[in-house]
Amino acid sequence: GDDTPFTWSISAGSLPSGLDLTNGKIEGTPAAEGDHTFTVRVEDSNGDSDEQELNLHVGPPVVRYIDTFTPIHDAYLENTTPLNNTLLKIENGRRVSYLMFEVTGMTSSIQSAILSMKVSTDGGNGTIRIHEGSHSTWTETTITDATKPAAGTEVGSMQGAYAVGSTYTADVSSLLDGIGNG
């Protein structure tokens, strides 16, 4: 029948340890891998019922790692003057910052990449655009107006007000090549 409320139960077999049948939904986190066969019974308020045998395969857990990479080179140009100190500065038409990361030693594919930046001094507002550079032959000690990489494809952006002491992020996953390299 279809008269509510419904009462759900396991009439044969059992759910894997860590899972429960609640209001017709299987919920929880299984404690171990394996194959499980059980029968689910549903009964309506008139006593009409139905049963269905189910097979559930519990596979290995999905493991996600978060790695943090520090730039191997970072510098900025103020107009055409290269500056390499402890801060990077960005200002439309005047200051452009450059970051280079080396991503090696990964044993599985990278699913996403997030660039995180903290405002130390000189808060401001506007749009920060993040571009892939045209080459990686510069270093923080050799970058000049003549050797800087040209701005390639825009891979991320941030827009708004930037307060001193706050951290801002941009998704730059488009830099990934699909097999875990950037």
C-alpha positions as CSV (number, residue, x, y, z in Angstrom):
1,G,0.0,0.0,0.0
2,D,0.9,3.6,0.1
3,D,-0.6,4.8,3.4
4,T,1.9,6.7,5.5
5,P,3.6,6.4,7.9
6,F,6.0,3.7,6.6
7,T,8.0,1.5,8.9
8,W,11.3,0.3,7.6
9,S,13.3,-2.7,8.9
10,I,16.0,-5.2,7.9
11,S,14.2,-8.6,7.7
12,A,17.2,-10.7,6.7
13,G,20.9,-10.3,6.9
14,S,22.4,-7.1,8.3
15,L,23.8,-3.8,7.3
16,P,27.6,-3.3,7.5
17,S,28.8,-2.2,11.0
18,G,28.6,1.6,11.2
19,L,25.4,1.9,9.0
20,D,21.8,2.3,10.0
21,L,18.4,2.2,8.3
22,T,16.6,5.4,9.3
23,N,13.3,6.3,7.7
24,G,14.1,4.4,4.5
25,K,17.6,5.8,4.2
26,I,20.9,4.0,4.8
27,E,23.1,6.4,6.7
28,G,26.4,6.4,8.5
29,T,30.0,5.5,7.7
30,P,30.8,1.8,7.2
31,A,33.5,0.4,9.5
32,A,35.1,-1.9,7.0
33,E,35.3,-2.9,3.3
34,G,33.2,-5.9,2.1
35,D,30.1,-7.2,0.3
36,H,26.9,-7.3,2.2
37,T,23.5,-8.9,1.3
38,F,20.4,-8.0,3.3
39,T,16.6,-7.6,2.9
40,V,14.8,-4.4,3.5
41,R,11.2,-4.5,4.5
42,V,8.7,-1.6,4.4
43,E,5.3,-1.6,5.9
44,D,2.6,1.0,5.6
45,S,0.0,2.0,8.3
46,N,-2.5,-0.6,6.9
47,G,-0.1,-3.5,7.4
48,D,0.7,-3.8,3.7
49,S,4.3,-4.6,3.1
50,D,7.0,-5.3,0.6
51,E,10.6,-6.6,0.8
52,Q,13.6,-6.2,-1.4
53,E,16.9,-8.0,-1.2
54,L,19.9,-5.6,-1.7
55,N,23.6,-6.1,-2.2
56,L,26.0,-3.4,-1.0
57,H,29.6,-3.2,-1.8
58,V,31.8,-1.1,0.6
59,G,35.0,-0.1,-1.1
60,P,38.2,1.4,0.3
61,P,37.9,4.9,1.8
62,V,38.7,7.9,-0.4
63,V,41.7,9.6,1.0
64,R,42.2,13.3,0.3
65,Y,45.5,15.1,1.0
66,I,46.1,18.8,1.2
67,D,49.6,20.0,0.4
68,T,50.9,23.5,0.7
69,F,53.5,24.8,-1.7
70,T,55.6,27.9,-1.1
71,P,56.8,29.8,-4.1
72,I,60.4,29.0,-5.2
73,H,60.6,32.5,-6.7
74,D,58.6,35.6,-5.8
75,A,59.3,39.2,-6.8
76,Y,57.5,42.3,-8.1
77,L,58.2,45.0,-10.5
78,E,57.3,48.6,-9.6
79,N,56.9,50.3,-12.9
80,T,60.1,48.8,-14.4
81,T,62.2,48.4,-11.2
82,P,62.6,44.9,-9.9
83,L,62.0,44.5,-6.1
84,N,62.6,41.4,-4.1
85,N,61.9,41.8,-0.5
86,T,59.6,40.1,2.0
87,L,56.5,41.5,0.5
88,L,54.8,41.3,-2.9
89,K,52.8,44.4,-4.0
90,I,50.1,44.7,-6.5
91,E,48.8,48.0,-7.9
92,N,47.0,48.5,-11.2
93,G,49.3,50.0,-13.8
94,R,52.2,50.3,-11.4
95,R,53.1,47.1,-9.5
96,V,53.0,43.5,-10.8
97,S,53.9,40.5,-8.7
98,Y,55.3,37.2,-10.0
99,L,55.2,33.8,-8.3
100,M,56.8,30.6,-9.4
101,F,55.9,27.2,-7.8
102,E,57.6,23.9,-8.2
103,V,55.1,21.0,-7.7
104,T,57.0,17.7,-7.6
105,G,56.8,14.4,-5.7
106,M,53.1,14.0,-6.0
107,T,52.1,10.3,-6.0
108,S,48.5,10.9,-7.2
109,S,46.7,13.3,-9.4
110,I,46.0,16.8,-8.1
111,Q,42.3,17.6,-8.1
112,S,42.4,21.3,-7.4
113,A,44.7,24.3,-6.8
114,I,44.0,27.3,-4.6
115,L,46.2,30.4,-4.4
116,S,46.1,31.9,-0.9
117,M,47.4,35.4,-0.2
118,K,47.5,37.4,3.0
119,V,47.4,41.2,3.1
120,S,50.3,42.4,5.3
121,T,50.3,46.1,4.6
122,D,48.6,48.5,2.2
123,G,45.1,47.1,2.1
124,G,43.0,48.2,-0.9
125,N,40.2,47.3,-3.3
126,G,39.7,46.2,-6.8
127,T,40.2,43.2,-9.0
128,I,43.3,41.0,-8.8
129,R,43.8,39.0,-11.9
130,I,46.0,35.9,-11.9
131,H,47.7,34.9,-15.2
132,E,49.8,32.0,-16.3
133,G,53.2,33.3,-17.2
134,S,54.7,32.8,-20.7
135,H,57.9,31.2,-19.4
136,S,59.6,30.1,-16.2
137,T,63.2,31.1,-17.0
138,W,63.2,34.0,-14.5
139,T,64.2,34.0,-10.9
140,E,63.5,36.4,-8.1
141,T,67.1,37.7,-8.4
142,T,67.1,38.0,-12.3
143,I,63.7,39.3,-13.1
144,T,63.7,42.6,-14.9
145,D,61.2,44.4,-17.2
146,A,63.0,42.7,-20.1
147,T,63.0,39.2,-18.6
148,K,59.6,39.1,-17.0
149,P,57.1,36.5,-18.4
150,A,54.3,37.9,-20.4
151,A,50.8,37.5,-19.0
152,G,49.2,34.5,-20.5
153,T,45.8,33.0,-19.9
154,E,43.9,34.4,-16.9
155,V,43.6,31.4,-14.5
156,G,41.8,33.1,-11.6
157,S,40.8,36.4,-10.0
158,M,39.6,38.0,-6.8
159,Q,37.5,41.1,-6.5
160,G,36.6,43.3,-3.5
161,A,38.1,45.1,-0.6
162,Y,41.4,43.7,0.9
163,A,41.8,44.3,4.6
164,V,45.2,44.2,6.3
165,G,45.6,40.9,8.2
166,S,43.0,39.0,6.0
167,T,43.7,36.1,3.7
168,Y,42.1,35.8,0.3
169,T,42.0,32.8,-2.1
170,A,41.5,32.2,-5.8
171,D,40.9,28.9,-7.5
172,V,43.7,28.4,-10.1
173,S,42.8,24.7,-10.9
174,S,42.8,25.5,-14.6
175,L,46.6,25.5,-14.4
176,L,46.5,21.7,-13.7
177,D,47.2,19.5,-16.7
178,G,44.9,16.7,-15.7
179,I,47.5,14.3,-14.4
180,G,48.6,16.1,-11.3
181,N,51.2,18.5,-12.7
182,G,51.0,22.2,-12.8
